Amino acid sequence: MPTTPPSLSIPVSALLEDQQYDLKLELLAGAEGLERQISSSRIQKPGLALTGFTEHLHAERIQVFGNTEISYLNTLTVDQQRQVVSTLFENRLACVVVTKGLEVPAPLFEGCQEHRLTLMRTPLISSAFISQVQSFLEEALTATGQLHGVLLDVFGVGVLLLGKSGIGKSEVALDLVMRGHRLVADDLVNLTRRSGADVYGHGNDLIQHHMEIRGLGILNIKDLFGVASVRDRKKIELIIELVEWQPSAEYDRLGLDEKTMSLVGVDTPMAVVPVRPGRNMTTIVEVAARNHLLKLRGHHSALEFAEKLTRAISRSGPRLTAPTPSGTSGIRRWSNEEEVE
């Protein structure tokens, strides 16, 4: 089964190092907390957490103290402020940012020092800072990669075709486009994963919507087949690796051996399909996409077959043997009086 991908995160210090988004941050206290990790691009304003209701406080987010939060603290006595800060910082927060250049109450400053929590300030108003820092985090919390292959939208499933050069990936893709499916990228696929478990693929800007077919050269799929034949970006849900047929190799013949391949930290379902003369690879890819949709809806043909076979074995006794890993050659059917191979 696919595993949970490692969460993306950046240290708090990256906020101070940014020069592109003009966050205008200055460090006030808690330099020891600069290595704490931020793993969400969403920002939180403490709000009710200042009153002691911390159930929905998200420690992995930047905590923004704007005019409302600072004004509320200033209505409290110094002892009450210390109590609020102590309760709030029982959660191991990522960092605190005071906006609008506001004066920081002494208990907040002291609490950040005591808990080694980074305290920063920006002259930007809260809305402007939140907008800019979210843009910064969305880019910083993105895993990217590249690989050679062809990405298509087949029946709504993002199918990534892999295989060594010359094995026929582009030809299969061209046939799929002619059947009404959509091309996303040919030859070079750019991968993107933001915080979460979804990996998206898109083509290079220079060769987007183009395909190379040996003997014909570079084709513009969008011009040849229309805008409905292409799309710019697609979530990758299934990988199909095309390999040369080897008589001595064993291939999965039951569908019980569920392989995965890691794409920028996300395990993605994968099938290895041998290529040989006479095999209709386009149909196989279409059926693989349909089968993937069935699995998403809770119908696993191979498992259902295995369970059915197990029940038949339990009813028939030891004379009925289970399938071997390489196929169903070990299955025997029995009539009333004779064995049928």
N, C-alpha and C positions, 0 to 999 in steps of 0.2 A: 504494500500500500504506500502511496505517496507520503512522505514525511513533512512535518511542518518546517517551512523554510526558516533559516536564521533571520531574526529581525534586523533591519537596517538601523544603524544609529550613528550619531556623530558626537564628539565631545563638545561640551559647552564652550570651550576655548575657540571653536570654529566660528562662533558668532562674533567674537572680537576681531578675528582675523579677516573677516569678510571685507572686500573692497568693491564689490560689484553692486550690492543692493543698498548701500548707503544707510546702514542701520544706525550709525552715529552712537554706538554704545561706548560707555566708559565703565571701567571696573571700580566699584566702590568698596566691596568687602567680599570675603570668602574666596580668596584666590585658591585655597586648597581644594575647592570643588570644581575647578575648571575641567577636570577629567571625567566628571559625571556625564552620563550619556543622555542624549535627547533622541527618542525613537519614534516620535509622532510629529507630523507636519501641522497638526492642529494646535491652536493656542488656547489657553484657559485663563479666564479672569476668576479669581477665587470666589467672589460674591458671597453666597451663603456659607462657604467654608470658614469665613472669618467669624461667623456666629457659632461655630462648633460643629456644623453639619458637614463633615468631610467624607461622607459616603461616596460621593461622585467626584472626588478629587483625583485627577489623573497625574500621577507622579512623573510620568515620562514626558509631560508637556512643559513648555515654558509658561510660568505663572506671571501674568501681567498685572501690575498694580497701577491703575489709572487714577483719575481724579476721584472717582467714586470710592475706591478702596482706601485711598489715603485720607480722604475726608472723613470716612467712617472711623478709621483708626484715631483720627484727631479728636473725635467726640468722646473717646474713652480716656480714663485715667491712665497714668503710666503703668500702674500695676495691672490694669485690665488689658492694656496693650501687650504687656509681657505674657499674660495668660493666653491671649489669642494667638500670638506668634508661637508660643511653646506648643499649643495644641496643633496648629497648622503644620509645624515643622517636625512633628512626630512621624509624618510621612516623609520618606526620603525623596524630596523633590529634586527636579533637574536643576532649576535655577529660577531666580526672581528678577524681573525687569520692571523698573519704575519709569513710567512715561511722562511726557510733557515737562521734563526737567524739574519735577516736583521735589520739594524738600523731603528727605526720608526721615520718618520718625525714629528717634533714638532706639526704642525697643526693637524695631524691625532691623536696624543696622546691627545691633548687638546680637540679636537672634541668629542672623546669618553668619556672623563671626563665630558664634558658639557652636552652631551646627555645621560649620564648614560648607555653607551653602553660598554659591556665587550670587552676589547682588550687583546688578548693573543698572545704569540709568541712560535714558535717551531723551533728547529734546523733542522728538517727534510725538505728536498726539497719538492716543491709543489706536485709533482706526488706521492711521497711516502706518504706524509701526507694525501692527498685526498683518496688514496687507503685504508689506515688504518682507517681513520675516517668514511668512507662509510661503511666499515665492522662493525665498532662499532655501527653506527646508525641503520643499517639494523637489528642488533640483538636487540638494545634498543627499536626500534620502532615496536616491534612485540608483539601482544596480543596473549596469548596462553590459552588453557583450555583443559579439558578432560571430557568425558562423556561415559556412558555405552550404547552401541548400535552396529549396524552393518552398515558399509559403503560400498556401491557397485557402480559400474559404469554400469548403465542400459541405453542402447541406447545412450551412451555419456553423460547422466545426472547423476550427483553425487547424489545418493539417500541415505539418512541416515534413517535407521530403528530404531525406539525407542519402548520401551514397557517394562513392568515389566518382571523380570526373569521367564522363563518357558513359555512365551506366544507363542513362536515359531519363534522368529526373525532369529535364525541361520538356522532353517529348511527351512524357506522361502528363505534365502540367498543361501543355498545349492541348492535348486531347480532352482534358478535364474542362478547360475554358470553352472548347467547342461544344461541350455537353451542357454548358450553361453555368458552370461554376466560375469563381472569381479569383484572379491572380492578385496576390499582395506583393510578393517580392521574388525575384529570380536571381540566382547566383550568390548574392550577398544579403543576408538577413540580419538586420539590427535588432537586438533584444533589449527590452526595457522592463524592469520590475521595480515598482515603487513599493512602499511599505504594504505588505500583503502577500498573497500567494498566487497572484496572476501575472503571467509573463506575456507581454505583447511584442509582436514583431512588425517591422515595417522595412521598406526598401530604402536604399541609398537615394538621395535626392537626384543625383546625376543620372542614374539608370532606372529610376522608378517607372514602372509599367512597361519596361522593356524586357525582352527575352532573347536569349541566344539559341538558335537552332543550327547545329552543324550542317553545312551545305547551303543554308539560306542566309545565315548571318544574323544581324540584330533586327528583331521585329518589335514594332510598337503595338502592343496588345490593345491599348486603349483606342488607337486609331483604327485598327483592323476590326475589332469586335464591338466597339462602343464603350461608353462610360460604365454600363452595367456589368462589364466583364472584369473590372478591376476594383480594388479598394485600397485605401492608403494604410490601414492598420488593422490588425486582427489579433485577438487573444489566441495563444497557442495552446491547444488542448490535446493534440495527439501527434506523436512523431512516428513516421514510417521510414525505416532505413532499408534501402534497396541494396541487396548484395548479390554477387554472382553465385549462381547455383553450383554447389560442390556435391558431387555424388556421395562422397564419404562423410559429409556433414549431417548433423541431425537438426531438424527444424521442428518448431512447435506445431504439432498437428491437432492438438485438442483445444488450445486456447486457455489452458489453466496456468501456464507459466507467464505471469504478468510482469513484464519488464518495465523499468522506468529509466529515464535519462535526466540528469540534472541540467537545467537551464537557468543560469544566474541564481543558483541556490534553490530552485524549485524542482522537485521530482515530478516529471511529466510522463504520462503513459506512453509506452513505446512498443512498436511491433517490428520485427525483422522479417522482411519478405524477400525470398530468393527470386532472382530474375532468370528466366530461361525462355527459349523460343516456344511460342505457343501459349504462354501465359498472358492473359489480358490484364495488364497492370492497372489500367484505368478503372476497370470494373472492380478490381481488388481494393483499390483506394476508396472507391465509392462505398463498397460494402463495409470496409473498415470504419468509415465515418458513420454509417448507419448503425453499426454494431456498437460504436462508442456512445451514440445517442441512447441506444437501448440500455446500456450499462448505467448511464446517468439517471435513467428512469427506473432502475432497480431490476432490470432483466439481463441476467448474465447467462447467455446460452450455454457456454462450456460448463459452468458450475451446475446449471440445471440438468444438463445431460449427465454429469458425473453423479449427481444425487439420484437421478433416475436409475442409473446403472447400479449404484450401490444398493438401492432398494431391490432391484432385480436379482442381484447376487445373494442378498440375504434371504430372498424367497426361494431361490433355486438351489442353494447349497454350494459346496465347493467346486462343483463341476463347471460353473461359469466363472471364468477368470476376468480380472479387471483389465482395463487398457494399459498397455505399456507406455512409458513416457514418450516413446517415439511415435506413437500412433495407436490405432485401434486393432492392430494385427493380432493382439492377444485375445480378442473377443471371440467366443464361440457361441453359436446359436444351436439349441437342441430341439429336435422334434421329439415326438413321443417315443420312438424306438431307435433312432439313429443319430449319429453326430454329423453335423454339417459344418464344414470348415468355413 
